[in-house]
Every structure is written in C-alpha cells, then in structure tokens.
C-alpha cells in the first residue's frame, strides 16, 4: 500500500517537502533511523553497486554511538539529515522539548534537513523548525519496518510509484533489515530500468 499524504495535511503543513515536482530524472532514496553497524554498511555497498546517492536521516543517539559509520556515509558522497536525537514523537510533546531534542541531534549531524520521526509533528513544531530546517517528508514509503509484510510487498509498495522527484523511505535499522535486504537491490535495479537516477537531497 502506498501512503499518499492527504491534501488537507499539505494545507496544514505548507512548509513541508513531500517530493520535488520540478525534478527531471532523479528519485531520492532516504534511509531513516541509522546509522547501525548491522545494516548501514551493507546499504552503502548496495548504493555503490548502482552508482546511487541517497540521504540518511540519522538519529543523534546512533551518531553518538557510531561516529565512524556516520563519517563513512559522508565520505561515500551521501547526504545526511536530522531525525531527532531520541526518535521523539512530536504529538503530545511540547514544542520546546521537541526542538531541544532536534537541536541536540544537530550538534552532531549539522544538517539543514530534518525529518520528523513517525511523521508526527505539530503545526507549531513545524513552524518553529522550518525557520532553520528544510522538513523532508515523502511520497513513497516502503513500509520495510512492518514485520507483517514480506520483502516482496515492500518492493510492490515502491516500484510502481517511482517517478521523477519521488522521495522514497527505507530504514537502515535492525528491525527493517530483513525486508530491506530483499527490497533495496530490486528497487535500485528498477530505478535503473526506468532510466532514473538516485540523487541525494541538496537544499
């Protein structure tokens, strides 16, 4: 199943970026929740095989635990973004606490890109963070984190919807690894077969 953000959500959050409508030939693979040594090095190797670039939305705690792996992402030519320090849910958290968590992560990540964990962010949190970050959402989600889905289902959640400007979500997390190992090479091959290029987000 593909998640199409409802139009009302886009009206409530006018500063959020869901895709890149003016892109001619690129798609934007993104990976949330890393870096993790059990998964991220394999992801980097797969991207290299296809000459693909991607954007990694990193959790600050993981960057703190695995700084060399974070630097490896950068050294391979990929972009990084902020995914909060502690994977905090925006709903039910006051704006000050939420922003402090994001800032703590950005002391380590130093990016102008931000993606809210669980896609849960309040209009006020979005307004405050949009003053300093480009908030990146998505228009294609693999659901690789869902253990009730197969890797084949994750491929079907992505490949039919790939088009120039698409922002695609995967996760370089242990929880998602089984589905990711199946889906990512097949998605990368499909992107090539469609004549598209995997690009990193640069804003």
MOLINHU-V628619 format. One record per pair of residues at least 6 apart in sequence whose C-alpha atoms are under 7 Angstrom apart, sorted by the first residue. I is the first residue (numbers start at 1). J is the second residue. D is the distance in whole Angstrom. If there is no record, write none. Layout:
I/J/D + I/J/D
This chain:
1/157/6 + 2/140/6 + 2/141/6 + 2/157/6 + 3/139/7 + 3/140/7 + 3/141/7 + 4/139/6 + 13/123/6 + 15/130/7 + 16/135/5 + 16/136/6 + 16/137/7 + 17/135/6 + 17/136/5 + 17/137/6 + 18/136/6 + 18/137/5 + 18/138/5 + 18/139/6 + 18/167/7 + 19/138/6 + 19/139/6 + 19/165/6 + 19/166/5 + 19/167/5 + 20/165/4 + 20/166/7 + 21/165/6 + 22/165/7 + 23/164/6 + 23/165/5 + 24/164/6 + 25/164/5 + 25/196/5 + 25/197/6 + 26/164/5 + 26/165/6 + 26/196/6 + 26/197/5 + 26/198/6 + 26/199/6 + 27/163/7 + 27/164/6 + 27/165/5 + 27/166/5 + 27/167/6 + 27/196/7 + 27/197/6 + 27/198/5 + 27/199/6 + 28/54/6 + 28/165/7 + 28/166/6 + 28/167/5 + 28/168/6 + 28/198/6 + 28/199/5 + 28/200/6 + 28/201/7 + 29/54/5 + 29/55/6 + 29/167/6 + 29/168/5 + 29/169/6 + 29/198/7 + 30/54/6 + 30/55/5 + 30/56/6 + 30/168/6 + 30/169/5 + 30/170/6 + 31/55/6 + 31/56/5 + 31/57/6 + 31/169/6 + 31/170/5 + 31/171/5 + 31/172/6 + 32/56/6 + 32/57/5 + 32/58/6 + 32/170/6 + 32/171/5 + 32/172/6 + 33/57/7 + 33/58/5 + 33/59/5 + 33/171/6 + 33/172/6 + 33/173/6 + 34/40/7 + 34/58/5 + 34/59/6 + 34/62/6 + 34/172/5 + 34/173/6 + 35/58/6 + 35/62/6 + 35/63/6 + 35/69/7 + 35/70/6 + 35/172/7 + 36/172/7 + 36/173/6 + 38/174/7 + 39/172/6 + 39/173/6 + 39/174/7 + 39/177/7 + 40/172/6 + 46/185/7 + 47/53/7 + 50/188/7 + 52/198/5 + 52/199/7 + 53/77/7 + 53/78/6 + 53/198/5 + 53/199/5 + 53/200/5 + 54/78/5 + 54/79/6 + 54/198/7 + 54/199/6 + 54/200/4 + 55/78/6 + 55/79/5 + 55/80/5 + 55/81/7 + 55/200/5 + 55/201/6 + 56/79/6 + 56/80/5 + 56/81/6 + 57/80/6 + 57/81/4 + 57/82/5 + 57/83/5 + 57/115/7 + 58/80/7 + 58/81/6 + 58/82/6 + 58/83/5 + 59/82/7 + 59/83/5 + 59/84/6 + 59/85/5 + 59/86/7 + 59/87/7 + 59/105/7 + 60/84/6 + 60/85/4 + 60/86/7 + 60/105/4 + 60/108/7 + 61/85/6 + 61/86/6 + 63/70/6 + 63/108/7 + 78/200/6 + 79/200/6 + 79/201/7 + 80/111/7 + 81/109/7 + 81/111/5 + 81/112/7 + 81/113/5 + 81/114/6 + 82/105/7 + 82/106/6 + 82/109/6 + 82/111/6 + 82/113/6 + 82/114/5 + 82/115/6 + 83/114/6 + 83/115/5 + 83/116/6 + 83/117/6 + 84/101/6 + 84/102/4 + 84/105/5 + 85/101/5 + 85/102/6 + 85/104/6 + 85/105/4 + 86/101/7 + 87/117/6 + 88/117/6 + 89/117/6 + 89/118/7 + 89/120/6 + 90/98/7 + 90/120/5 + 90/121/4 + 90/122/6 + 91/120/6 + 91/121/6 + 91/122/6 + 95/125/5 + 112/132/7 + 112/133/5 + 112/134/6 + 113/133/5 + 113/134/5 + 113/135/6 + 113/136/7 + 114/133/6 + 114/134/6 + 114/135/5 + 114/136/6 + 115/135/6 + 115/136/5 + 115/137/6 + 138/167/5 + 138/168/6 + 138/169/7 + 139/166/6 + 139/167/6 + 139/168/7 + 140/158/6 + 140/161/7 + 140/166/7 + 140/167/6 + 140/168/5 + 140/169/6 + 141/157/7 + 141/158/7 + 141/168/6 + 141/169/5 + 142/154/5 + 142/155/7 + 142/157/5 + 142/158/6 + 142/169/6 + 142/170/6 + 143/154/6 + 144/154/6 + 144/170/6 + 144/171/7 + 144/176/5 + 144/179/5 + 144/180/6 + 145/175/6 + 145/176/4 + 150/179/6 + 151/179/4 + 151/180/7 + 151/182/5 + 151/183/5 + 152/183/7 + 154/183/6 + 155/183/5 + 155/187/6 + 159/187/6 + 159/190/7 + 191/197/7
